[in-house]
Amino acid sequence: MPMPTTSPPPPRTPAPSVWRTGRALFVAQALSGGLGVLAWFVAARTHPAAAVGTALALVGALTWAGLVGNLGLGSLLVGLLPKARRAERAAIAGTAAVTATAVGALVGLAVAVALRLIGGGLAAAAGRPVIVAALAVGGAGWSAGGGLDHVAVAGAQPRLTVIRAAVGGTVRLLLIGLGLVIGWRTGTALVVGWAAAIAIGTAAEAVLLWSHHQLSVHRRVVEATWAPLARRGMATHYGVNVLGQTPPMALPVVLAVAGRPVQAAAFGAAWQIASTVGLLSPAVATGLFAAGSADRSGDDADGTRRRLLAIVVPASVVVAALAPQLLGLIGPEYVVTGTTALRILALGLIADALSNIEIARLRIGERFRSAIAINGTILAVTLASAAALVASWGASGAATGWLLGEVAGVAVALLSIRLVRSRSTHHADLARLRVAPSRPGERRGAAHAPPRRRPAGHGPRGGGAARHRRRPAAVPDPRVGPAPAFDRPGPGDDFAA
């Protein structure tokens, strides 16, 4: 009788490293940002500024829907997949992708309804069926794409994120060109093209992950695990992600709702240029988190911070100095309205780098409340300041609000570092005190010996030789086999990716 054949487990992958992952993510995000800048450059040259500003606000709304719909599953997978059995990683990743896609689409529909209820400059656009569909499709694509990027990072194949960025950015440019050919030069065309490009780029990365045996979808696995994954993601990384990434997405919406779409377009142009440098710190922070999740160590955070600042500080100075020239490439009207905003954003990139590295260190230590405190401070100060300043300062007011929020976040991060170090020093001092000798000639040892533990099953009157006997180790029943354990590897498995 022929023996049944079983499919071999996926090949073992190397552990992720900080700078290898960081470089790949920076290339992916810089490619996406560069193609995004090029797309906005073409749109600014060929579309009215008001249409560009409205489209930018709606794109920010759909990306926020994807962020909320992700449920923190992407960051959860970075820490979860390396510890899972190799044969189960693809199914877990597939469950997360399906969950993120469905929830992202639902949140996109909810965002469309919310924009209608809020009113203002986006209410009319959010009521169009094609915009509602774009918000749902874009939210689903962005939500799933963020999760798939983290699957690639956890599998030590961050180059796949570069492919998603290249495909999405290229499709975006092609769709803008197609709209120009057929004469569809409206904000709606830009939003539809953006949403379609996000979905196509995500689909391309999903196919690549499937071909590398890192993604699979099984109905029974999805039904059994989507709820535990969602609960775990929301209980850990969800709040950190949503609070941290909301400010740049919300600021164009604030400007558009306030009836200043031209200023929203200027802020968007300034943000696209500043993000070519600003994408470096999140990429390096994700690399630090991925490497630290493999060995549960955040000891490299200080060195990573120093090297990151050595790159970000001079790059921010260059962006600030060349702000008029860079904005002039998009259009002369953007130089007048966006130069000050771009210089303010360039200054804020330094504070943003500091807070991102501290957030990664807190993620490694699973200190999510401290991370939420940092990002929550940034969001609250940013929105409050921007709401007070956009009416008079426009794009510069929105940029100033973000700068103030980042500075406040750094202050909270520094306080968090100081508290952690003081607690560590306090515990170390206590440990030294407990083992120090109290009198000359006294043996070193604990000040108070721990109480002796009674043997199991030993009564208060027990004594004799039975006190010194050891209970024999339990022998597993060969007919039943060992009990399954989710926290230890099986034959041929390992904890590190």
Disulfide bonds with the S-S distance in Angstrom:
none
